[in-house]
Structures are given as C-alpha cells and as structure tokens.
C-alpha cells in the first residue's frame, strides 16, 4: 500500500498530533495513530464513543489541518440516497422542457444536478473532508449503501454514468453507538474508540478552548465533571459541557460571585436534564467542594 | 519452488496474532490483516505501543472487548502470563451483561470458576432448560398477525400516493417528458410508515419462575415477527439477549439465551435493573419512541423509590409503556404491593401478563392504541 499524497508534511502520528494541536484539538496517541493510518492508507476513519467526547470536533480539526473544506452529512432515521448523493432540480427541468420548444435539450445536464454531500466530496476529493455524522442514527439500508461508496468511492447516476473519485477522499464517520454497526462497515474503516480524556488532558483541553479560565478552575471543573460521569445520569456531561461550565463559572466569579457558589450556580451548563439536576442536587455541594479541594 | 509470493518472516508474528484473536472469538477479515500489516510497515519499527495502536485501529476490536484484546496482545507480544483480572464487583451493584462477553472462557477456561463468576454463582446460577410447551398456536398467531397489527410510526421517507401533501416531481417530470413537457397529472407523495421499535423487558426472577419459559419463547417469536425488537432480561442483573434471540431456530436461540442469563429464578431488584438499563446511553436510547413492554409481577425487594424513578424516566422516553403482571389476571385487579402502587401513574397499561395468550393479545393490540 502506498502512502497517499493527502498528508504531505505529516509523516508520523506524532506529527499529526502536533498539527492537530495547532487546530486546537488535543488528540491522544490512539486517535493520532488511527487518524494518521486512515489518511496514509486512504481509508475512512470510523470514530465511536459516548456523546460529547469530541468525535465531530476531531473531524473538524482534521479538515483544518489538511486545509480543506468540511462537508458534513448529518444522518437521521430514514435518510436516503437523494439526501446524501444528488437530486435533480425538477422545477428547472420542467421549465427547460417547456421553453425548449422544438429544440432538443439535455435535461440531465450539469445545470440541473443538485449536488449532495457525498457527490460533492467525490467530485472534489482534494479539497474536502467528508464527515458522515452519527451513522448509527441512519437505518441499515443506508449503511449497506454506504458500504459500496466506501469501498469503491464511486457513485453511479443512471442518467449520466458513474462518477469516480480520482483520489480517495478523506472520509470520517462518527457513531454514538446507539446501535451496533454492521461488521462490514467497521472492517472497511480504520477504527478508533474515543474515550473520555484523562483528567490531565481534559484540563488542558478546557484551558485551550477557554483561554479566560484559570488552571485551578479548569482542574476543579474537570474533577467535578469526572465525578458526574460516574453517576447514573441520563446525559453525562461531555467535553464541551466541561468547557462551558468552566467559562460560565469564571464569568460569574468575575461578576463577584464567590467560588464554590459560582460553580454551583452555573451547573445548568453542565447538566441539562431536570431529572439529573434533581438527582444530583443533594450531593452537589459536597461534590464541588471535593473537586475544588 | 513455487512462484507464490512468500510472507516475509517478520510478518509471521503479526499474522499469528490475528490468528490468536480469531481463536478467541474476534472477527477479523483477511483485508483487515492486510491493513494491519500495511499499518505496521507505515509506522515503521517504533514501539510495541505503536503496534498495539495499529492493531486497535485496523483490527477494530469492539470497545467492550478492549480489555481482552489488550490481554491477548500482552500474551502474544510480551509473553506475559501475569494478567490482571477484574475482581468480583460489589454485590450491591446491578451488573450489566451483554452478549459476546463470554469470550474470557476461551482464555481462562480453567480459572473462570474461581474468579469473576463466583459472584454469579452466589446469585443462584441455574442453567435453564426450555421444554417444549403448548403455546404454539398463540405464538403462530403472533407471527402471522404481528406485521399488520404492531404499532407503526410515520417515517421520514415518502412514497407514492393518490393523495398526499407533496408533489411527486420526479414522476411528474418523467411522465411529462413523454408528453412533450406537458404535465397531464401531478403525482403525489405521502409519508411512509415504519414499524415502531419494541422494547421487551422480561423479569426472570424466582417469583416469575412459572412464566419464564413461556415468556422467553414469546420474546423469540416476537423478535422474528417484527424488525425492531430489543429484549432484556432482569432479576438481580440486566442482560441483553436480543442477539441470542435472533437465531432463527427457537431451541438454539433459547439455548444461547439460557447461557447468557445468569440470574434465572434469583431475587429481584427491578428498580436497580431498570436504573442500570437507563444509565447506559446505548440501552437507554432503545426506549426512545418505542413501545416498551415490561413483563414482571413487580414484587420488588429493594426500595420502591428507585423503581418509581426508573419507571417515570422510561415512561417519558417511551411512546407507550405497558406493564404486564400475572397478578392482574382478574378483571377486578387492584395493585396491592408498594412498588406497583408507586409506578401505577407512570404506566399507560397495567394489564394481565399471566398467560402467553394474554400477553400476545396485548402486544397485538398496541397498534390500535394511541400514545398516551
């Protein structure tokens, strides 16, 4: 297998990790290795993990590192080929037929084709990164259809013929694992399970993302969030919630709210479920005090 | 001398690692082996950690089997036999079990009884045998009538219809091309309907002993009659048996399920089991918008408040929540136990679950019912 030309200047996982850092994304060894292999081997990258661990952010950072546009295809139950590949502009086609009169026109010409994310990424593989987000939400027929796309990187449009990518496009898939993905899909991809970061790494992420936050605040928030994630909550706070909480508490503190109180009053940006809030409310004081210690 | 390309000797150790993974129940395709080798070549001779990462990325072991992967890796590349095993967990915690977790048996066939399974044995580990019963007719009725009678929801896709809110431009254009651009008839589209998810939670504790066989058979029949069925059993633990029940032959499926569930006929901590179910986002999302059917007598040994909170949460996620209890076989049934009284206001149906016929007739009636 040959190394693809799409990662010029990035010759190792460490180099990719450094490059991702410039895009404000802290990747661990596992993710850097998986992403590097996916880019170098020209395979799609499948990222799985709990909601809020930074899967989509990783795709954005990869696009930024490569200097490419990110095309995002958000999956949902019932997504079909027309939403993912292409669609014809029917009203325009009809108008053209009526206006043509005796002349012959090609109603399947380029002007009538509406590009959807997958076709767009095939036609411009050098300048885009295709993010197929939350593939676990789409149904299995769509997954089967993706298999074909991901192995050959081609799409056939019956009226026009087959569109094949000259270069394999960079594709990142994410899944929250609300259902098991097909084995065949995992096989085609380079796979990485993103876990919640270590407390140390998460504190660095918080400081990097929210520059106004002091180190002690970041550490306290990360410790508290870590404890919250061990509770049986219906929605555990993700990394973005940790960043928001640190920022919100810092803001309240700057407006004159004292420390433990600033954390407590801004808990709403970390926990966004009324039941979770009620569940945790009794122990919140102790939890924050422990985390801030 | 053969002309077949020879595997470089250095690659042997990696290929044999893949073989080791396969004997331990990991599904690794040949193309993944190729990618694994390509990845190692690409990363260069660096460190064992890099090889471990390359394996994780290309051989894609499922996250819940990551620990086993790491152990096999250590054994193969480091020759380490000193392997940590997770000790028995706190007895008070309801443990989750998912299919495909039995893989450790291949690794530590001899020691398995001495370590992690000790706790399971304490929970009256009974291997269950399912006997053929006389519920065949009712289950055949279920299979026959389920496709037409199970609840459906409106999907996102559209289909042709005589009348509908959207114009079918694709079809209209195709027809108009035949008529020189003249639109003679405007095609219409409407939403397709799709089968609604069904989540079946079956109590397999001691107090439900008499019903467990039939309930499991019913779960198997339902799994095959409808496309989106998730089945869990609970007693002192929660076990996902969906994949086992997907086996077509009933005897095989029930045999597989019997091996997964380790708390047959034990105690009941329904509240904790349901809390555990909701605490795993992947499981909790099965309940969203689903027809949730709980088959249990509601005889809770634990604190009813845990049960009440869990049922309240489930009912908010579910499209409709039905609680089927054998206690409600009479028409004048009134909930007596503390637990059933506590959950009553959260369930949409509290009806008879005392016979296969009663459960089947309730399940088949779900399609006619509206979301509460």
Interface residues (C-beta under 8 A of the other chain):
Chain A: X1 X3 X12 X13 X29 X30 X33 X34 X37 X38 X40 X41 X43 X46 X48 X50 X51 X76 X77 X78 X79 X80 X88 X90 X91 X93 X94 X97 X98 X100 X107 X176 X177 X178 X179 X183 X186 X187 X189 X190 X191 X192 X193 X232 X233 X234 X235 X236 X275
Chain B: X27 X29 X31 X32 X34 X35 X38 X39 X41 X42 X43 X49 X50 X53 X54 X56 X57 X58 X60 X63 X66 X155 X156 X157 X169 X170 X172 X173 X176 X177 X180 X181 X183 X194 X275 X276 X278 X279 X281 X282 X284 X285 X286 X309 X313
